[in-house]
Amino acid sequence: MDTIKNGDPVGSTQIVTVTSFSNSSDGGSINHAPNTVQDTQLSQGYCSWLKGPRISNIKTVAWMITLSDAVHNFIDGLAIGASFTVSVFQGVSTSIAIVCEEFPHELGDFVILLNAGMSVPQALFFNLLSACSCYIGLVLGILIGSNFSPNIIFGLAGGMFLYIALADMFPEMNAILRDEERNTKNNIIFFLLQNAGLLSGFSIILLITVFAGEMNFGKTP
């Protein structure tokens, strides 16, 4: 700065020198620049602790799946809670049936969340968050089943399961087969896989029903 005031010609070198002085004097603001960017991302819905993209960049279908899955899990909890008020056996059999239904369902939801733009930690978090509504339904189902007739809850849950099986799962299985090359080998493989899943669920419920009288659940015979 003194050289410029004394009237020396201001060359490109001196301009660079003055610029470097200005940058060094404003070093504090430069050091705070990354924090400013981070604060801007956080204000726009950036989940830094989930290590994923900003919430605004995730497709709307992800939030639709999360909300509908929360409602679904809430009804599952209602059915489980009401079943345990009838008997321990019916509660266990209902829980096993719901676990067999929820395992492939949650895997499918997880894949949809990933395709909608979520990272793996974000998909796991929101999938777990929607599953927590099951505990709310469980408490409410126990209260309703203990004070009122649980048949209303069983009718609601049974209708939901039938709708999911007939209107969602069966068309989805057929859609997967349509995406593959149609030949006899693929038809046989898909037929065996689909029926193996269906028959395994039927077998579990059948075994529980047949051996229900021999299940004591901790009680002495």
KARA-V757440 format. One line per field, one symbol per residue. phi: phi as a letter, one per 40 degrees, with the letter a starting at -180 (. if undefined). A space follows every 10 residues. Layout:
phi: ???
This chain:
phi: .cccccgccc cccccccccc cccccccccc cccccccccc ccccgccccc facccccccc cccccccccc cccccdcdcc ccccccaccc cccccccccc ccdccccccc cccccchccc cccccccccc cccccccccc ccccccbbcc cccccccccc ccccccbbcc cccccccccc ccaccccccc cccccccccc cccccccccc bccccbfgcc c
